[in-house]
Amino acid sequence: MTEARPRTGLEGPKRAPRFAIRTSLIYRETGQTSWRQGKIENISRSGLLFRGEHPLEPKTAVEMRFVLPVELLGESAAEVVCEGTVVRTTSASGTETLHTVAATIREYCFVRAKVSRA
């Protein structure tokens, strides 16, 4: 019989499962007008990790837009429009030209193209 171990609180919150999705996104600091290009590395229900051309400081509010592949939703592709906060950034170095940004997803909505039926 396995003995249950009490939680000490040191384990931290359970991390949401991450999905390796390699897709493009555009992002910008909230309030800015210029969008920047990036590539998503992975995503969960609570956040995403992406590589982008423009660094963002931790605690920066950020807007992000990307299209989820059809196979993830079981229906037509949807653009995800979301807002979040940068939690971590790793600067580009060496031959790497993109910065790595981890951001939370605070709010989101799906935007689907309307299909006209003839």
C-alpha positions in Angstrom: 0.0 0.0 0.0 1.3 3.4 -0.9 1.2 6.0 1.9 -0.3 9.4 1.0 2.1 12.3 1.5 0.8 15.6 2.8 1.2 18.6 0.6 3.7 21.1 2.1 2.7 24.0 -0.2 6.2 24.0 -1.6 5.1 22.1 -4.7 3.5 25.2 -6.1 0.3 25.3 -8.2 -0.3 22.5 -10.7 0.9 23.7 -14.1 -1.6 23.6 -16.9 -0.8 21.1 -19.7 1.2 22.6 -22.5 0.7 21.9 -26.2 3.5 22.2 -28.7 2.0 24.4 -31.4 4.2 26.0 -34.0 2.2 28.8 -35.5 2.7 32.5 -36.3 1.3 35.2 -34.1 1.3 39.0 -34.1 1.7 40.9 -30.8 2.0 44.4 -29.4 2.3 46.1 -26.1 -1.3 47.2 -25.1 -2.0 50.7 -26.3 0.6 50.6 -29.2 -0.4 50.7 -32.8 2.4 48.6 -34.4 2.1 44.8 -34.5 5.2 42.7 -34.3 5.7 39.2 -35.8 6.4 36.1 -33.7 6.2 32.3 -33.6 4.4 30.3 -30.8 6.4 27.5 -29.3 3.8 26.2 -26.9 0.4 27.1 -25.4 -1.8 26.2 -22.4 -5.1 27.4 -21.1 -3.3 30.0 -19.0 -0.5 31.2 -21.2 1.9 30.8 -24.1 5.6 30.9 -25.0 6.6 32.6 -28.2 9.7 33.9 -30.0 9.4 37.5 -31.3 11.4 40.2 -33.0 10.7 42.8 -30.3 11.5 42.2 -26.6 8.9 43.0 -23.9 9.6 43.6 -20.3 8.0 41.5 -17.5 4.7 42.9 -16.2 4.0 44.5 -19.6 0.4 44.2 -20.8 0.3 42.6 -24.2 -2.2 41.9 -27.0 -1.8 38.8 -29.2 -3.5 37.4 -32.2 -3.0 34.0 -33.9 -5.0 31.3 -35.7 -5.5 27.9 -34.1 -5.1 24.9 -36.4 -8.4 23.2 -37.4 -7.5 19.9 -35.8 -7.4 21.5 -32.3 -11.0 22.7 -32.3 -12.7 20.0 -34.5 -14.3 22.8 -36.6 -13.2 25.6 -38.9 -10.0 27.5 -38.0 -10.5 30.4 -35.6 -8.4 33.4 -34.9 -7.7 33.9 -31.2 -7.6 37.5 -30.0 -6.2 37.7 -26.5 -4.8 39.9 -23.8 -2.3 39.0 -21.2 0.8 40.0 -19.3 4.5 39.2 -19.9 5.9 37.1 -17.1 9.4 36.3 -18.5 11.6 37.4 -21.4 14.9 36.0 -22.6 16.9 38.3 -24.8 18.2 37.1 -28.2 21.9 36.2 -28.0 24.6 34.8 -30.3 23.1 33.8 -33.6 19.6 33.9 -32.3 17.7 36.9 -33.5 14.4 36.4 -31.7 13.5 37.0 -28.1 11.7 34.4 -26.1 8.6 35.7 -24.3 6.3 33.9 -21.8 2.9 35.6 -21.3 -0.2 34.8 -19.4 -3.6 34.7 -21.2 -6.0 36.9 -19.2 -8.9 37.3 -21.7 -9.5 35.8 -25.1 -12.1 35.4 -27.8 -12.4 33.4 -30.9 -13.1 35.1 -34.2 -14.4 32.8 -36.9 -14.8 33.6 -40.6 -18.5 33.6 -41.6 -19.3 31.1 -44.3 -22.0 32.1 -46.7 -24.2 29.3 -47.9 -25.5 29.5 -51.5 
